[in-house]
Amino acid sequence: MKAVKTLGQFIIEKQADFPYAKGELSRLLRDIGIAAKIVNREVNKAGLADILGDAGTMNIQGEGQKKLDVYANEQFISALKCGGECCMVASEENDDCINIESDISKDAKYVVAIDPLDGSSNIDVNVGIGTIFSIYRRISTEGKADLKDVLQRGTEQVAAGYVIYGSSTMLVYTTGKGVNGFTLDPSIGEFCLSHPDLRIPDDGVIYSINEGYYSHFPDGVKKYIKYCQVEDTKTQRPYTSRYIGSMVADLHRNMIKGGIFIYPLTAAAPNGKLRLVYECNPMAFIIEQAGGKASNGYNRILELEVTELHQRTAIFIGSKNMVNKAEEMMACFSPQLIKKNFEGEVCLQ
């Protein structure tokens, strides 16, 4: 029988990769894994408990929160507070950063940015959802951690990962030395190594985008979609269109099978819709470590300047050659030329 390696065992083995760390990062990843198991338990029994539906509150982006959104947010923040290795948490669900002030965390070196429940609009219909997290080393040296500790470029991440709650529950993470996936074994309550050294294929046959907004997309995106739909045996086109509406679920599928996920600018979201800190930077780090590519259509996601906690961006992410082709088509239409006209449509001058 094949030996089972748990997430905890794997993290301890890899601790030697971080000469500057003394086990803090390992314990921080462990804390996130524990919270993920608690959230997974509630996700699995959501239909039986009173945790489906709207919470009746709005988050900072003006979006209605689901009950599970609120629950997941509370669980991850609680785990990070109790663990003692995190000095500040930035959550997509909160207006501001949360400073963690306790005796056990007074010397904590890490900051965590988290989207507690990605794709929460799918909760009530039993479709795959997930958690996205990102870890940075604190850069401030005096007093409490502050906003600059979170507003670091994506290149400064020391770890990032996601949890997908689906037909099985998986935790996928990177510390900058490749990507590994762990599947939760409910019989022993442990995440077990199931996908070592994950690599995304250089090419794929899946494109993921909400085509319902096609008329509002920039011309470069329209051109790429048309390219995906043209029949060409050599490049295995037409590609298959698959869109779940949960970034974690769409990207996890494309990670395994090869593909591209696109969330471009639209008339309603001229700066893009997905959050740079909570979604795009961590996912870009993971995909790049798996051999893929992540761009806003013109520039590398991880090199974008971060100026706001809830900053948004467009994203083209997935198989390297597919993102390159999309960028090639976007390059024909300079971003400086894209603007909204009086009807709210995205057009080119």
matplotlib code that plots the C-alpha trace (Angstrom):
import matplotlib.pyplot as plt

x = [0.0, 1.1, 2.2, -0.1, 1.6, -0.5, -0.4, 1.3, 4.0, 4.6, 4.9, 7.4, 9.5, 9.6, 10.4, 14.1, 13.4, 13.1, 16.3, 14.8, 11.9, 11.7, 8.5, 6.2, 5.2, 4.6, 2.3, 0.5, -0.3, -1.4, -3.8, -5.3, -5.7, -7.6, -10.0, -10.6, -11.7, -14.1, -15.6, -15.7, -17.8, -20.4, -20.4, -21.1, -24.1, -25.3, -28.5, -29.4, -28.6, -29.8, -26.7, -27.9, -29.3, -28.5, -27.1, -28.9, -25.6, -23.3, -19.5, -17.2, -17.8, -21.6, -22.3, -24.8, -23.2, -24.3, -24.5, -21.7, -19.6, -19.9, -19.3, -16.2, -14.8, -15.2, -13.6, -10.5, -10.0, -10.5, -8.0, -5.4, -5.9, -5.5, -2.5, -0.2, 1.8, -0.2, -0.1, -2.7, -5.6, -7.0, -10.3, -12.4, -15.4, -14.1, -13.7, -10.3, -7.4, -7.7, -4.7, -4.2, -3.1, -2.4, 0.5, 1.1, 1.1, 3.1, 6.2, 4.3, 6.0, 3.3, 0.3, -2.6, -5.0, -8.0, -11.1, -13.0, -15.5, -15.0, -18.0, -20.5, -23.3, -23.1, -23.7, -27.5, -27.3, -24.6, -21.9, -18.1, -16.9, -13.5, -11.2, -8.2, -5.3, -2.1, 0.8, 3.3, 6.2, 5.6, 7.7, 6.9, 9.3, 7.7, 4.3, 1.3, 1.3, -0.2, -1.6, 1.7, 2.3, -0.7, -0.2, 2.9, 3.3, 2.4, 6.0, 6.6, 4.2, 5.9, 3.0, -0.4, -3.1, -6.7, -9.2, -11.9, -15.0, -16.5, -17.0, -13.9, -12.2, -8.7, -6.1, -3.5, -0.6, 2.8, 5.7, 7.5, 9.0, 6.3, 2.7, 1.2, -2.3, -3.9, -7.2, -9.2, -9.7, -12.9, -12.2, -9.2, -9.9, -6.6, -5.5, -3.3, -0.9, -2.7, -1.3, 2.5, 4.2, 1.1, 1.8, -0.6, -0.3, 1.2, -1.8, -5.4, -8.8, -11.0, -11.7, -13.6, -15.4, -18.9, -19.9, -23.2, -21.2, -19.8, -21.2, -19.5, -16.0, -13.0, -12.4, -9.2, -11.3, -14.0, -11.2, -9.8, -13.2, -13.8, -10.4, -11.4, -14.5, -13.0, -12.5, -8.8, -7.6, -4.0, -4.7, -7.6, -10.2, -12.9, -12.1, -14.7, -16.4, -16.7, -17.7, -18.7, -18.7, -16.3, -12.6, -11.3, -13.4, -12.7, -9.0, -8.7, -10.2, -8.0, -4.9, -5.6, -6.8, -5.2, -7.2, -7.6, -9.7, -10.6, -12.3, -11.8, -12.8, -16.4, -18.5, -19.8, -16.3, -13.9, -11.1, -11.9, -14.0, -11.7, -9.7, -5.9, -5.0, -7.4, -7.9, -5.6, -2.2, -2.5, -3.9, -1.3, 1.5, 0.1, -0.4, 3.1, 4.6, 2.7, 4.2, 1.3, 0.9, -1.2, -1.7, -4.1, -4.0, -0.9, 1.2, 2.2, -0.3, 2.4, 4.2, 1.2, 1.4, -1.0, -2.4, -5.7, -6.9, -9.8, -8.2, -9.6, -8.1, -8.8, -7.1, -6.1, -4.7, -4.0, -2.0, 1.0, 0.4, -3.3, -2.5, 0.2, -2.3, -4.9, -2.2, -1.2, -4.8, -5.1, -1.9, -3.7, -5.9, -4.0, -5.5, -5.3, -7.8, -10.5, -13.1, -16.8, -19.0, -22.2, -24.2, -21.9, -20.4, -16.7, -15.5, -12.3, -11.5]
y = [0.0, 3.5, 5.4, 8.3, 11.7, 14.3, 18.0, 18.4, 15.9, 17.5, 21.0, 19.9, 18.1, 21.3, 23.6, 23.3, 25.2, 28.4, 29.1, 32.4, 30.6, 28.8, 26.9, 30.0, 29.6, 25.9, 26.5, 29.3, 26.9, 24.4, 26.9, 27.7, 23.9, 23.5, 26.4, 24.9, 21.6, 23.4, 25.4, 22.2, 20.5, 23.3, 23.5, 19.8, 20.0, 23.4, 22.0, 20.5, 23.5, 27.0, 28.4, 28.7, 32.0, 35.6, 37.0, 40.3, 42.2, 43.8, 43.6, 46.5, 46.0, 46.5, 42.8, 40.9, 38.4, 34.8, 33.2, 30.9, 33.9, 35.3, 31.9, 31.2, 34.7, 34.2, 30.8, 31.8, 34.9, 33.0, 30.3, 32.9, 34.8, 31.6, 30.3, 33.2, 33.4, 36.2, 39.8, 41.1, 39.7, 41.4, 39.8, 40.5, 40.6, 43.4, 47.1, 47.4, 45.2, 43.4, 43.8, 40.8, 41.9, 39.1, 37.8, 34.9, 37.0, 40.0, 38.8, 37.4, 38.0, 37.2, 39.0, 37.0, 38.2, 36.0, 35.5, 33.2, 31.9, 32.5, 31.9, 32.4, 33.1, 29.4, 28.3, 27.9, 25.7, 23.3, 24.2, 24.2, 27.1, 27.8, 29.8, 31.8, 32.9, 34.8, 35.2, 38.0, 38.7, 41.8, 44.8, 47.3, 47.3, 49.3, 49.2, 47.5, 46.1, 48.6, 48.8, 48.8, 45.3, 44.2, 46.5, 44.6, 43.5, 39.9, 39.1, 39.5, 36.6, 33.9, 31.5, 31.3, 28.7, 27.8, 25.3, 23.9, 22.5, 20.1, 16.4, 16.1, 18.9, 19.9, 22.3, 23.4, 25.7, 27.0, 28.5, 29.5, 26.0, 24.3, 23.5, 20.6, 19.4, 17.7, 15.9, 15.8, 12.2, 12.4, 9.0, 10.4, 14.1, 14.9, 16.5, 13.9, 14.5, 13.5, 15.8, 16.3, 18.8, 20.1, 21.4, 23.2, 22.1, 24.8, 24.4, 23.7, 23.4, 25.2, 28.9, 30.2, 33.6, 34.9, 35.4, 36.9, 40.2, 39.8, 43.0, 44.9, 43.4, 45.3, 44.4, 42.4, 40.0, 39.7, 38.9, 36.2, 34.6, 34.4, 32.8, 30.1, 29.4, 29.0, 25.4, 24.5, 20.9, 21.8, 23.8, 21.6, 24.4, 25.2, 25.2, 24.1, 26.9, 26.1, 28.7, 27.9, 31.4, 30.5, 31.5, 28.6, 26.0, 27.3, 27.6, 24.3, 22.5, 24.4, 23.7, 19.9, 19.9, 23.0, 26.2, 29.9, 31.9, 35.5, 38.2, 41.4, 45.0, 45.7, 48.8, 48.1, 47.3, 49.6, 48.7, 45.0, 43.2, 40.6, 41.8, 42.0, 41.4, 38.6, 36.7, 37.7, 37.9, 34.5, 32.7, 34.2, 33.0, 29.5, 29.3, 30.7, 28.2, 25.5, 26.7, 28.9, 32.6, 35.5, 38.9, 41.8, 41.6, 43.7, 43.3, 40.5, 40.4, 39.8, 43.0, 45.4, 48.1, 47.6, 51.0, 50.0, 47.2, 46.3, 47.2, 45.5, 44.3, 42.4, 39.0, 36.5, 33.4, 29.8, 27.8, 29.8, 29.6, 30.5, 33.6, 34.6, 34.4, 36.5, 39.1, 39.2, 40.1, 42.6, 44.3, 45.4, 47.6, 49.9, 50.2, 54.0, 53.8, 51.9, 54.2, 54.2, 56.1, 57.9, 54.7, 52.9, 50.6, 49.8, 51.1, 52.1, 55.5]
z = [0.0, -0.8, 2.3, 3.3, 3.9, 5.7, 5.3, 8.7, 7.9, 4.5, 5.9, 8.6, 5.9, 3.8, 6.7, 5.9, 2.7, 4.8, 6.6, 7.9, 9.5, 12.8, 12.3, 12.3, 8.6, 9.1, 12.1, 10.2, 7.3, 9.9, 11.4, 7.9, 7.3, 10.6, 9.8, 6.3, 7.9, 10.1, 7.2, 5.1, 7.8, 7.7, 3.9, 3.7, 6.1, 4.9, 3.4, 6.8, 8.9, 9.0, 7.2, 3.7, 2.3, 2.8, 6.1, 5.5, 5.6, 2.9, 2.6, 1.8, -1.9, -1.5, -2.1, -0.1, 2.3, 2.6, 6.0, 5.1, 4.0, 7.5, 9.2, 7.1, 7.8, 11.5, 11.5, 9.6, 11.7, 14.9, 13.8, 12.9, 16.2, 18.3, 16.3, 17.3, 14.1, 12.4, 13.4, 10.9, 8.8, 5.8, 4.7, 1.6, 4.0, 6.2, 5.6, 7.2, 8.3, 11.7, 14.0, 16.2, 19.7, 22.2, 24.2, 21.9, 18.7, 19.9, 18.0, 14.9, 11.6, 9.1, 7.6, 6.0, 3.2, 2.7, 0.7, 3.1, 0.7, -3.0, -5.3, -2.5, -5.0, -5.8, -2.1, -2.3, -5.5, -4.2, -6.7, -6.0, -3.8, -2.2, 0.1, -1.2, 1.1, 0.8, 3.3, 3.5, 5.9, 8.0, 6.8, 9.5, 12.4, 15.2, 17.0, 15.4, 11.9, 9.5, 6.0, 4.2, 5.5, 3.3, 0.3, -0.9, -4.5, -5.3, -5.9, -2.1, -1.1, 0.9, 0.5, -1.1, -1.5, -2.0, -0.7, -2.9, -1.3, -4.0, -4.6, -2.5, -0.5, -1.6, -0.2, -2.8, -1.8, -2.7, -0.8, -4.0, -4.5, -6.7, -6.0, -4.1, -3.5, -0.5, -0.4, 2.8, 4.0, 6.1, 7.7, 9.5, 9.3, 7.6, 4.4, 2.6, -0.2, -3.4, -6.1, -5.6, -7.8, -9.7, -13.1, -15.4, -19.1, -21.4, -23.7, -23.0, -24.7, -22.1, -21.8, -18.8, -19.1, -18.4, -22.1, -20.9, -20.8, -24.3, -25.7, -22.8, -23.3, -24.8, -28.4, -27.6, -25.4, -28.1, -30.6, -28.4, -27.8, -31.5, -31.9, -29.3, -31.3, -34.8, -36.0, -36.4, -36.1, -35.5, -32.4, -31.3, -31.7, -31.2, -27.5, -24.8, -22.9, -19.2, -16.6, -13.0, -11.6, -8.8, -9.5, -7.3, -9.1, -12.6, -12.0, -10.2, -13.2, -15.6, -13.4, -13.8, -17.5, -19.0, -19.9, -19.4, -17.0, -17.9, -16.0, -18.1, -17.8, -18.5, -18.7, -15.2, -13.8, -15.7, -13.4, -13.4, -10.8, -9.0, -6.0, -6.5, -2.8, -2.0, -5.3, -8.2, -6.4, -4.6, -7.6, -9.9, -7.5, -7.5, -11.2, -12.0, -9.6, -11.5, -14.8, -16.0, -16.4, -15.0, -16.6, -16.6, -20.3, -20.6, -17.5, -15.0, -12.1, -9.5, -10.5, -10.3, -7.7, -4.8, -3.7, -2.0, 0.2, -1.9, -5.3, -8.4, -11.6, -14.8, -15.0, -17.7, -16.0, -16.8, -19.4, -20.5, -24.2, -24.0, -21.9, -24.3, -27.2, -25.3, -24.5, -28.2, -29.1, -26.3, -27.5, -30.6, -28.4, -26.1, -22.6, -23.0, -25.8, -23.8, -22.2, -21.4, -23.8, -22.7, -23.0, -20.6, -23.2, -23.4, -26.8, -28.6, -29.9]

ax = plt.figure().add_subplot(projection="3d")
ax.plot(x, y, z, "-o")
ax.set_aspect("equal")
plt.show()
